[in-house]
Amino acid sequence: MSAPPLRPGDWQVGVWRKFLVAHAIVTRQLEQELAAEVQLPIGWYDVLLQLAEAPDRRLRMADLAERVLLSRSGLTRLVDRLEREGLVRREPSPGDARGTYTVLLAPGIERFRAAVPGHLAGICEHFVGRFTDEQLQEFSALLDLVIASTDPAS
């Protein structure tokens, strides 16, 4: 679907801006709650979530970077901090001298599990709970359209 070129004052640009503002507001609220309740930055939560859901609770650094939408260097710094906290460890990839896995450790699992209930409650309060199921299903379908048209894996 090809759209005509936009100008800065077009209403469609306003829709885009509202999406960005809503995302920033909800993300900031969720981040503040995670920090206050379990002293866990939202970026840490995302990494722990991806590792908790991965087979054997481990992912190659490149795969983890893709899942958490960070650059490899940004992820490296984040994993450095998680490793210093004893929540994860790095392991060399068998058969690939350049590859490294990030592995979720027991303290990381505990920290993640402690954060889940409050974080899910926050998602419900600040986002999901503001819509009907029908609205959420429509929104999901609209997001699928964007993802399918921009994701090279699709």
C-alpha positions in Angstrom: 0.0 0.0 0.0 1.6 3.2 -1.2 0.6 6.5 0.6 1.0 10.0 -0.9 3.9 12.1 0.5 3.1 13.7 3.9 3.6 17.3 4.9 4.4 18.3 8.5 0.9 19.6 9.3 -1.0 16.6 7.9 -3.4 14.9 10.3 -1.7 11.6 9.6 1.6 12.9 11.1 -0.4 13.8 14.1 -1.6 10.2 14.5 2.1 9.1 14.3 3.0 11.6 16.9 0.2 10.5 19.2 1.5 6.9 18.9 5.0 8.0 19.9 3.7 10.0 22.8 1.5 7.2 24.1 4.3 4.7 23.8 6.7 7.1 25.7 4.2 7.8 28.5 3.3 4.1 29.1 6.9 3.0 28.9 8.0 5.7 31.3 5.2 4.7 33.8 6.1 1.0 33.5 9.8 1.8 34.0 9.1 4.0 37.1 7.0 1.2 38.6 9.7 -1.5 38.0 12.3 0.7 39.5 10.2 1.5 42.6 8.9 -2.0 43.2 11.9 -4.2 42.4 14.7 -1.9 41.5 14.9 -3.3 38.0 15.3 -1.1 34.9 12.9 -1.9 32.1 15.8 -2.8 29.8 17.0 -5.4 32.3 13.5 -6.8 32.6 13.3 -7.2 28.8 16.6 -9.1 28.6 15.6 -11.3 31.5 12.2 -12.0 29.9 13.8 -13.0 26.6 16.2 -15.3 28.4 13.5 -16.8 30.6 11.5 -17.6 27.5 14.4 -19.0 25.5 15.3 -22.7 25.3 17.6 -23.6 28.1 17.3 -20.0 29.2 20.1 -19.0 26.9 20.5 -17.0 23.7 23.3 -16.0 21.4 24.2 -12.4 21.9 23.2 -11.5 18.3 19.8 -13.1 18.7 19.3 -11.4 22.1 20.2 -8.0 20.6 17.6 -8.5 17.9 14.9 -9.5 20.3 15.4 -6.6 22.7 15.8 -4.1 19.9 19.3 -2.9 20.9 22.5 -2.5 19.0 25.1 -5.2 19.8 27.3 -2.7 21.6 24.3 -1.4 23.6 23.4 -5.0 24.6 27.0 -5.8 25.5 27.0 -2.9 28.0 23.7 -4.0 29.4 24.8 -7.6 29.7 28.0 -6.4 31.4 25.8 -4.8 34.1 23.6 -7.9 34.5 26.7 -10.1 34.8 28.2 -7.8 37.5 24.9 -8.2 39.4 25.1 -12.0 39.1 21.9 -12.3 37.1 23.4 -13.7 33.9 26.7 -15.1 32.6 28.4 -15.4 29.3 29.4 -18.7 27.8 31.4 -19.3 24.6 29.4 -20.9 21.8 30.6 -24.5 21.2 31.8 -24.8 17.6 31.9 -21.0 17.0 34.9 -19.2 18.6 33.4 -15.8 17.9 29.9 -16.6 19.2 28.8 -16.0 22.8 25.7 -17.0 24.7 24.1 -15.1 27.5 22.7 -17.5 30.1 20.1 -16.7 32.7 21.2 -17.6 36.2 19.1 -18.6 39.3 19.3 -15.1 40.8 18.2 -13.6 37.5 15.2 -15.9 37.4 14.3 -14.9 40.9 14.6 -11.2 40.1 12.6 -11.6 37.0 9.8 -13.6 38.7 9.6 -10.9 41.4 9.0 -8.3 38.8 6.4 -10.1 36.6 3.2 -9.6 38.7 3.7 -5.8 39.1 4.8 -5.3 35.5 1.8 -7.2 34.1 -0.5 -5.2 36.4 1.1 -2.0 35.1 0.6 -3.1 31.5 -3.1 -3.8 32.3 -3.5 -0.5 34.1 -1.7 1.8 31.7 -2.6 0.1 28.4 -4.7 -3.1 28.0 -7.3 -2.0 30.5 -8.1 1.2 28.6 -9.5 -0.8 25.6 -12.2 -3.3 24.9 -11.1 -6.8 23.7 -12.4 -5.8 20.2 -10.3 -2.6 20.2 -7.2 -4.6 21.2 -7.8 -7.2 18.5 -8.2 -4.4 15.9 -5.1 -2.7 17.2 -3.1 -5.9 17.1 -4.2 -6.5 13.5 -3.1 -3.0 12.5 0.3 -3.5 14.1 0.6 -6.8 12.3 0.2 -4.9 9.0 3.1 -2.6 9.9 5.3 -5.4 11.1 4.6 -7.6 8.0 5.4 -4.7 5.7 8.7 -3.8 7.4 10.1 -7.0 8.9 12.6 -8.7 6.5 11.8 -12.0 8.3 8.1 -11.8 7.2 
